[in-house]
Amino acid sequence: MSAVFTAERLLELGSATIGESGGLSMHPRLRPAWSGARLAAPAYTVQCSPGDNLAVHVAVTKAPEGSVLVVNVGDVAQRGYWGEVLTTAAETRRLAGLVIDGGVRDSAALESHRFPVFSSMIALRGATKCSRGTICAPVEVGGVTVSTGDWIVADNDGVVSIPTALTEDVFAAALARADKENGLFDALRRGETTVSLLGLDASLVEER
């Protein structure tokens, strides 16, 4: 792996650039629980029984420092699977954040903690804590299959996953794309147009 590959560099590149460079884009329903939330970290996967978050509680105690929990809640999304209590526990364990295809609550507290959370909704009703679950097995979240150790990058534009086997290729492609875009910015500031720079066919647009 290149020495320049870091979580900080992935944050700089952002989810949009990585998603256009081979990263796997999750469904746009996954949004930050508070504006400005962002993270780049290896995944630690969690599968819950529908309506139950026992597996999330266990995952907080097992996940390595710096991990982001990536959680599938089954077909009962409308529960608050995560809130301020789990946030406090996760901060103590130095976890990086949460991506969950389901509901969270205590959104004001999540913002106050500045803990990065990406979810498909805010939901008030809590979850039970008594059903079976799985940790570390592959899960489907936001339409993307994620394995523990895959890199997750999330910000205001959305959430992307980088499979472990593709990390080097995706990172290299994202760096190249960012360099190309910087060249476009410079050209645009010199007065060139996106039509000419991108080779667009302006004749397809009728002027009346």
Contacts in CASP RR format, 6 or more apart in sequence:
PFRMAT RR
TARGET T0000
AUTHOR 0000-0000-0000
METHOD contacts of the structure
MODEL  1
MSAVFTAERLLELGSATIGESGGLSMHPRLRPAWSGARLAAPAYTVQCSP
GDNLAVHVAVTKAPEGSVLVVNVGDVAQRGYWGEVLTTAAETRRLAGLVI
DGGVRDSAALESHRFPVFSSMIALRGATKCSRGTICAPVEVGGVTVSTGD
WIVADNDGVVSIPTALTEDVFAAALARADKENGLFDALRRGETTVSLLGL
DASLVEER
1 167 0 8 1.000
1 168 0 8 1.000
2 168 0 8 1.000
2 171 0 8 1.000
2 172 0 8 1.000
4 175 0 8 1.000
5 167 0 8 1.000
5 168 0 8 1.000
5 171 0 8 1.000
7 40 0 8 1.000
7 41 0 8 1.000
8 40 0 8 1.000
10 18 0 8 1.000
10 40 0 8 1.000
10 151 0 8 1.000
10 153 0 8 1.000
10 171 0 8 1.000
11 38 0 8 1.000
11 39 0 8 1.000
11 40 0 8 1.000
11 153 0 8 1.000
11 155 0 8 1.000
13 153 0 8 1.000
13 174 0 8 1.000
13 175 0 8 1.000
13 178 0 8 1.000
14 153 0 8 1.000
14 155 0 8 1.000
14 157 0 8 1.000
15 25 0 8 1.000
15 153 0 8 1.000
15 154 0 8 1.000
15 155 0 8 1.000
15 157 0 8 1.000
15 158 0 8 1.000
15 159 0 8 1.000
15 160 0 8 1.000
16 157 0 8 1.000
16 158 0 8 1.000
17 174 0 8 1.000
17 177 0 8 1.000
17 178 0 8 1.000
17 181 0 8 1.000
18 153 0 8 1.000
18 160 0 8 1.000
18 162 0 8 1.000
18 170 0 8 1.000
18 174 0 8 1.000
19 25 0 8 1.000
19 160 0 8 1.000
19 174 0 8 1.000
20 177 0 8 1.000
21 170 0 8 1.000
21 173 0 8 1.000
21 174 0 8 1.000
21 176 0 8 1.000
21 177 0 8 1.000
22 162 0 8 1.000
22 166 0 8 1.000
22 169 0 8 1.000
22 170 0 8 1.000
22 173 0 8 1.000
23 160 0 8 1.000
23 161 0 8 1.000
23 162 0 8 1.000
23 166 0 8 1.000
23 170 0 8 1.000
24 144 0 8 1.000
24 160 0 8 1.000
24 161 0 8 1.000
24 162 0 8 1.000
24 163 0 8 1.000
25 144 0 8 1.000
25 158 0 8 1.000
25 159 0 8 1.000
25 160 0 8 1.000
26 99 0 8 1.000
26 101 0 8 1.000
26 141 0 8 1.000
26 142 0 8 1.000
26 143 0 8 1.000
26 144 0 8 1.000
26 158 0 8 1.000
26 159 0 8 1.000
26 160 0 8 1.000
26 161 0 8 1.000
27 101 0 8 1.000
27 120 0 8 1.000
27 142 0 8 1.000
27 143 0 8 1.000
28 158 0 8 1.000
29 101 0 8 1.000
29 120 0 8 1.000
29 121 0 8 1.000
29 142 0 8 1.000
30 99 0 8 1.000
30 101 0 8 1.000
30 118 0 8 1.000
30 119 0 8 1.000
30 120 0 8 1.000
30 141 0 8 1.000
30 142 0 8 1.000
30 154 0 8 1.000
30 158 0 8 1.000
30 159 0 8 1.000
31 118 0 8 1.000
31 119 0 8 1.000
31 120 0 8 1.000
31 158 0 8 1.000
32 38 0 8 1.000
32 116 0 8 1.000
32 117 0 8 1.000
32 118 0 8 1.000
32 154 0 8 1.000
32 155 0 8 1.000
32 156 0 8 1.000
32 158 0 8 1.000
33 104 0 8 1.000
33 107 0 8 1.000
33 110 0 8 1.000
33 111 0 8 1.000
33 117 0 8 1.000
33 118 0 8 1.000
33 119 0 8 1.000
33 122 0 8 1.000
34 107 0 8 1.000
34 110 0 8 1.000
34 111 0 8 1.000
34 117 0 8 1.000
35 156 0 8 1.000
36 155 0 8 1.000
36 156 0 8 1.000
37 116 0 8 1.000
37 117 0 8 1.000
37 118 0 8 1.000
37 154 0 8 1.000
37 155 0 8 1.000
37 156 0 8 1.000
38 116 0 8 1.000
38 154 0 8 1.000
38 155 0 8 1.000
38 156 0 8 1.000
39 68 0 8 1.000
39 96 0 8 1.000
39 97 0 8 1.000
39 116 0 8 1.000
39 118 0 8 1.000
39 152 0 8 1.000
39 153 0 8 1.000
39 154 0 8 1.000
39 155 0 8 1.000
40 96 0 8 1.000
40 151 0 8 1.000
40 152 0 8 1.000
40 153 0 8 1.000
40 154 0 8 1.000
41 66 0 8 1.000
41 67 0 8 1.000
41 68 0 8 1.000
41 96 0 8 1.000
41 97 0 8 1.000
41 151 0 8 1.000
41 152 0 8 1.000
42 64 0 8 1.000
42 66 0 8 1.000
42 67 0 8 1.000
42 68 0 8 1.000
42 148 0 8 1.000
42 149 0 8 1.000
42 150 0 8 1.000
42 151 0 8 1.000
42 152 0 8 1.000
43 67 0 8 1.000
43 68 0 8 1.000
43 69 0 8 1.000
43 70 0 8 1.000
43 99 0 8 1.000
43 146 0 8 1.000
43 147 0 8 1.000
43 148 0 8 1.000
43 149 0 8 1.000
43 150 0 8 1.000
43 151 0 8 1.000
43 152 0 8 1.000
43 161 0 8 1.000
44 59 0 8 1.000
44 62 0 8 1.000
44 63 0 8 1.000
44 64 0 8 1.000
44 67 0 8 1.000
44 68 0 8 1.000
44 69 0 8 1.000
44 70 0 8 1.000
44 95 0 8 1.000
44 135 0 8 1.000
44 136 0 8 1.000
44 148 0 8 1.000
44 149 0 8 1.000
45 69 0 8 1.000
45 70 0 8 1.000
45 71 0 8 1.000
45 72 0 8 1.000
45 135 0 8 1.000
45 136 0 8 1.000
45 137 0 8 1.000
45 138 0 8 1.000
45 139 0 8 1.000
45 146 0 8 1.000
45 147 0 8 1.000
45 148 0 8 1.000
46 55 0 8 1.000
46 56 0 8 1.000
46 59 0 8 1.000
46 69 0 8 1.000
46 70 0 8 1.000
46 71 0 8 1.000
46 72 0 8 1.000
46 133 0 8 1.000
46 134 0 8 1.000
46 135 0 8 1.000
46 139 0 8 1.000
47 55 0 8 1.000
47 71 0 8 1.000
47 72 0 8 1.000
47 74 0 8 1.000
47 133 0 8 1.000
47 134 0 8 1.000
47 135 0 8 1.000
47 137 0 8 1.000
47 139 0 8 1.000
48 54 0 8 1.000
48 55 0 8 1.000
48 56 0 8 1.000
48 71 0 8 1.000
48 72 0 8 1.000
48 73 0 8 1.000
48 74 0 8 1.000
48 81 0 8 1.000
48 127 0 8 1.000
48 131 0 8 1.000
48 133 0 8 1.000
49 55 0 8 1.000
49 74 0 8 1.000
49 131 0 8 1.000
49 132 0 8 1.000
49 133 0 8 1.000
50 73 0 8 1.000
50 74 0 8 1.000
50 75 0 8 1.000
50 76 0 8 1.000
51 73 0 8 1.000
51 74 0 8 1.000
51 76 0 8 1.000
51 79 0 8 1.000
51 81 0 8 1.000
51 127 0 8 1.000
51 128 0 8 1.000
51 131 0 8 1.000
52 127 0 8 1.000
52 128 0 8 1.000
52 129 0 8 1.000
52 130 0 8 1.000
52 131 0 8 1.000
52 133 0 8 1.000
53 73 0 8 1.000
53 79 0 8 1.000
53 80 0 8 1.000
53 81 0 8 1.000
53 82 0 8 1.000
53 86 0 8 1.000
53 127 0 8 1.000
53 128 0 8 1.000
53 129 0 8 1.000
54 128 0 8 1.000
54 129 0 8 1.000
54 130 0 8 1.000
54 131 0 8 1.000
54 132 0 8 1.000
54 133 0 8 1.000
55 71 0 8 1.000
55 132 0 8 1.000
55 133 0 8 1.000
55 134 0 8 1.000
55 135 0 8 1.000
56 69 0 8 1.000
56 71 0 8 1.000
56 81 0 8 1.000
56 82 0 8 1.000
56 86 0 8 1.000
57 86 0 8 1.000
57 89 0 8 1.000
57 129 0 8 1.000
58 135 0 8 1.000
59 69 0 8 1.000
59 71 0 8 1.000
59 135 0 8 1.000
60 69 0 8 1.000
60 86 0 8 1.000
60 89 0 8 1.000
60 90 0 8 1.000
60 93 0 8 1.000
60 95 0 8 1.000
61 93 0 8 1.000
62 135 0 8 1.000
63 69 0 8 1.000
63 93 0 8 1.000
63 95 0 8 1.000
65 93 0 8 1.000
65 94 0 8 1.000
65 95 0 8 1.000
66 94 0 8 1.000
66 95 0 8 1.000
66 96 0 8 1.000
67 95 0 8 1.000
67 96 0 8 1.000
68 95 0 8 1.000
68 96 0 8 1.000
68 97 0 8 1.000
68 98 0 8 1.000
68 99 0 8 1.000
68 116 0 8 1.000
68 152 0 8 1.000
68 154 0 8 1.000
69 90 0 8 1.000
69 95 0 8 1.000
69 97 0 8 1.000
69 98 0 8 1.000
69 99 0 8 1.000
69 100 0 8 1.000
70 99 0 8 1.000
70 100 0 8 1.000
70 139 0 8 1.000
70 141 0 8 1.000
70 146 0 8 1.000
70 152 0 8 1.000
70 161 0 8 1.000
71 81 0 8 1.000
71 98 0 8 1.000
71 99 0 8 1.000
71 100 0 8 1.000
71 101 0 8 1.000
71 102 0 8 1.000
71 139 0 8 1.000
71 141 0 8 1.000
72 101 0 8 1.000
72 139 0 8 1.000
72 140 0 8 1.000
72 141 0 8 1.000
73 79 0 8 1.000
73 81 0 8 1.000
73 100 0 8 1.000
73 101 0 8 1.000
73 102 0 8 1.000
73 103 0 8 1.000
74 101 0 8 1.000
77 101 0 8 1.000
77 102 0 8 1.000
77 103 0 8 1.000
77 120 0 8 1.000
77 121 0 8 1.000
77 123 0 8 1.000
78 102 0 8 1.000
78 103 0 8 1.000
78 121 0 8 1.000
78 123 0 8 1.000
78 125 0 8 1.000
79 102 0 8 1.000
79 103 0 8 1.000
79 123 0 8 1.000
79 125 0 8 1.000
79 126 0 8 1.000
79 127 0 8 1.000
80 102 0 8 1.000
80 103 0 8 1.000
80 104 0 8 1.000
80 105 0 8 1.000
80 123 0 8 1.000
80 124 0 8 1.000
80 125 0 8 1.000
80 126 0 8 1.000
80 127 0 8 1.000
81 100 0 8 1.000
81 102 0 8 1.000
81 103 0 8 1.000
81 104 0 8 1.000
81 126 0 8 1.000
81 127 0 8 1.000
82 98 0 8 1.000
82 100 0 8 1.000
82 103 0 8 1.000
82 104 0 8 1.000
82 105 0 8 1.000
82 117 0 8 1.000
82 119 0 8 1.000
83 104 0 8 1.000
83 105 0 8 1.000
83 106 0 8 1.000
83 109 0 8 1.000
83 110 0 8 1.000
84 106 0 8 1.000
84 109 0 8 1.000
84 110 0 8 1.000
84 113 0 8 1.000
87 106 0 8 1.000
87 109 0 8 1.000
87 110 0 8 1.000
87 113 0 8 1.000
87 115 0 8 1.000
87 117 0 8 1.000
88 113 0 8 1.000
90 97 0 8 1.000
90 98 0 8 1.000
90 115 0 8 1.000
91 113 0 8 1.000
91 115 0 8 1.000
96 116 0 8 1.000
97 115 0 8 1.000
97 116 0 8 1.000
97 117 0 8 1.000
98 104 0 8 1.000
98 115 0 8 1.000
98 116 0 8 1.000
98 117 0 8 1.000
98 118 0 8 1.000
98 119 0 8 1.000
99 118 0 8 1.000
99 119 0 8 1.000
99 141 0 8 1.000
99 152 0 8 1.000
99 154 0 8 1.000
99 159 0 8 1.000
100 117 0 8 1.000
100 118 0 8 1.000
100 119 0 8 1.000
100 120 0 8 1.000
100 141 0 8 1.000
101 119 0 8 1.000
101 120 0 8 1.000
101 141 0 8 1.000
101 142 0 8 1.000
101 143 0 8 1.000
102 119 0 8 1.000
102 120 0 8 1.000
102 121 0 8 1.000
102 123 0 8 1.000
103 119 0 8 1.000
103 120 0 8 1.000
103 121 0 8 1.000
103 122 0 8 1.000
103 123 0 8 1.000
104 110 0 8 1.000
104 117 0 8 1.000
104 119 0 8 1.000
104 121 0 8 1.000
104 122 0 8 1.000
104 123 0 8 1.000
105 122 0 8 1.000
105 123 0 8 1.000
105 124 0 8 1.000
105 126 0 8 1.000
107 122 0 8 1.000
110 117 0 8 1.000
116 154 0 8 1.000
118 154 0 8 1.000
118 158 0 8 1.000
118 159 0 8 1.000
120 142 0 8 1.000
136 148 0 8 1.000
137 148 0 8 1.000
138 145 0 8 1.000
138 146 0 8 1.000
138 147 0 8 1.000
139 145 0 8 1.000
139 146 0 8 1.000
140 146 0 8 1.000
142 159 0 8 1.000
144 161 0 8 1.000
146 152 0 8 1.000
146 161 0 8 1.000
147 163 0 8 1.000
147 164 0 8 1.000
149 164 0 8 1.000
150 161 0 8 1.000
150 162 0 8 1.000
150 163 0 8 1.000
150 164 0 8 1.000
151 161 0 8 1.000
151 162 0 8 1.000
151 164 0 8 1.000
151 167 0 8 1.000
152 159 0 8 1.000
152 160 0 8 1.000
152 161 0 8 1.000
152 162 0 8 1.000
153 159 0 8 1.000
153 160 0 8 1.000
153 162 0 8 1.000
154 160 0 8 1.000
162 170 0 8 1.000
162 171 0 8 1.000
184 194 0 8 1.000
184 197 0 8 1.000
187 197 0 8 1.000
188 194 0 8 1.000
188 197 0 8 1.000
194 200 0 8 1.000
195 202 0 8 1.000
END
